[in-house]
């Protein structure tokens, strides 16, 4: 079978060697810190501009932690209902609002993994938590915990995918848990399946670990070396038995596929040793795996009872030259979003997103995309960076002093950017 090299790996010299090294180190950091327990671009029809009558104008005042530039007044107008069929969340800008207070913190919400707890891990700045996404042509409602819980009353909401999907799951849980009495909530963490219960609403917010969606020999006991992983591209049954009967499914699968330009694909049972696999270009293997996932959805999901979402690619920021910071070190020490419209870097892979769009476009069951890639591309300031952990331990001072090797520019601080992803998800619900 011919190979199609993903463009993300085709970079011009002389930066190619440096870029590949940075990317490799980033993915090794991702895999070694994973803890299971704890189209091209998708497009939506844009609505015509409205003459927004501002009901309440919030003029942010600068404090000692506020950015000196790009402080924009935030306008709130809740009279226009968000219509996902007419409004594009892709086109917009990040607006700084010093008056904005997140609904939780990594100190008040007990369910934030240490991997995402940037403040607890020593991050000194806080402005990254006060940027709000403002679409160009419509109003994106703020996240309302009571509305969210009513939307999922009597239902199961399950996030399925890798640690970035766990990032989003923990965000959603933390956004709602503060209004639930302690004796009316519970959390059960599992190796692959974790469940938060809102008892008074008879609702669950769940996470299921399936980094490739399809089955692999790296699902539970993580194999860091991509060359030793085997992907069972024709089966999701081991995972999908947990998805059956769920009312709202939100999937994601990208970053693990990008650990290598090729994957070892296997049909049928896992063999003894390393016999029986076929090496495929990553894009080819990804398409086959997604078709397997899509076939299961079409065969087992009743669209009258279950809604299916897919979170688009969460960009990585491992190459500061992408946003013209030639002297930068990945996302380290970034404190403001990129303000250049249409910013797009090497950490987002349009061909892979195109595969998802193509496969989903041929499905019988409708798939709604939570389109977060472009808005997240701007947020070079929102990553865990050196305020993270490695193998369950916080970075040492020596490691923090080496951001080139230890800055996590894949995962996001909580509270932070994933809260906006859930703001969009709630708008669609």
Residue, then its C-alpha position, 0 to 999 in steps of 0.5 A: x500500500x502506498x504511503x501518504x506522508x502527513x504534511x505536519x512532518x514535511x518542514x523545510x530545512x534548516x528548521x526540520x531537524x530542530x522541529x522534529x526533535x522538538x515534536x519528538x520530545x513533546x510526544x515522549x513527554x505526553x506519553x510518559x505523563x499519561x495517567x489513565x486513572x487520574x473539512x480540512x478545517x470544519x466549516x459552519x455557515x456564518x450568520x449575517x452580522x447583527x447590530x448588537x445593542x449592548x445591554x451591559x458593557x464591562x470595561x476591564x480595568x488593568x491591574x498589576x497582572x493585566x496585559x499592557x496591550x490588547x485589552x478589549x472591552x467585553x460586551x454582553x448581550x444575552x438577547x440573541x439565542x445561539x444558533x449553531x446552524x447559522x453561527x460560526x464559532x471558528x471566526x472570532x477573537x479572544x477578548x480580555x476581561x479582567x472582571x471575569x471570574x472562572x466558575x472554579x479553580x484548581x484549588x476549589x475543584x477537587x477533581x482536577x488532575x495535578x497534570x492540569x493544576x497550573x496554579x497549584x503547581x506554581x504558575x505565577x500569572x493568572x491572565x490566561x484565565x480571563x480571556x473570553x472567546x467572542x465569535x465575529x457574528x454572534x453571541x456565544x453564551x457563557x457557561x451556565x452550570x444550572x442550564x448544563x445540569x438541566x440539559x443532562x438531567x436523567x442522562x449520561x454524558x461521556x467523553x471518549x478519547x485521550x488525555x486531552x479529552x480527559x482535560x475537557x471532561x475534568x473541565x466540564x465536571x468542575x464547571x458544574x460541581x460547585x453548585x451540587x451539594x457535596x452529599x449529592x455528588x460522587x466521583x469514581x475513578x477507574x483505570x479506563x472508565x471514570x464516572x462523576x455522578x450528580x445524584x439530584x439530577x440523576x445524571x453522570x459525566x463520564x470519561x472513557x480512555x481510548x486514545x486511538x478509539x480503536x483497540x491497541x496494545x497500548x490502551x492500558x499499559x502504555x507503550x511509549x515507543x510508537x514502534x512497539x505499538x500495535x493498533x487493531x484497526x478493525x475493532x472497537x468492541x472492547x471499548x464500545x461496550x462502554x459506549x452503548x446506551x450513552x445519551x451524549x457521546x463526545x469523542x476525540x482522537x488525534x495526538x496519539x496518532x501523530x507520535x509517528x509517521x507510520x503505524x503498525x496495523x493489525x487485523x483480527x486477534x493480537x498475535x503472539x510476538x510481533x507477527x501479523x502486523x502491517x506498517x501503514x502510513x499514519x493517515x491511511x491507518x487513521x482513516x481505516x480506524x475511523x471507519x471502524x469507529x464510524x461503522x460501530x456508531x452507525x450500527x449501534x447508535x439510535x440518533x433519536x436517543x443519542x447525540x454524537x459529538x467530535x472535538x476537533x484537533x487540539x493544537x500543540x505549540x511546540x514551535x515558537x517560530x509558528x507565531x514569529x517568536x524566533x527566540x522563544x522556547x515552545x510555549x514556555x513563558x507565553x502570557x498572551x494569545x496570538x492576535x494575528x487573525x487566522x494563526x495556524x501552526x505546525x501543531x494542527x494537522x489539516x489532512x487529519x481533520x479532513x479525514x474526520x470530516x470525510x468519514x463523518x460526512x458519509x455516516x448515517x448518524x449525524x456527528x456534531x463537531x465541537x470546532x475548537x482548533x482555530x480558537x485554540x491555535x491562538x492560545x499559546x499562553x494556555x498550556x501547562x508548560x513547566x507547571x506540570x508533572x512528570x510520571x506523577x511527580x512535580x517537575x524539579x527546579x532543575x527540570x523547570x530550568x530546561x523548558x525545551x525538554x520539559x515544557x508541556x505544550x500539549x495539555x491545558x491549564x484548568x481553569x482555562x481553554x477547555x472551559x471554552x470548549x465546553x461553553x461551545x458544547x453546552x451551546x450545542x446541547 
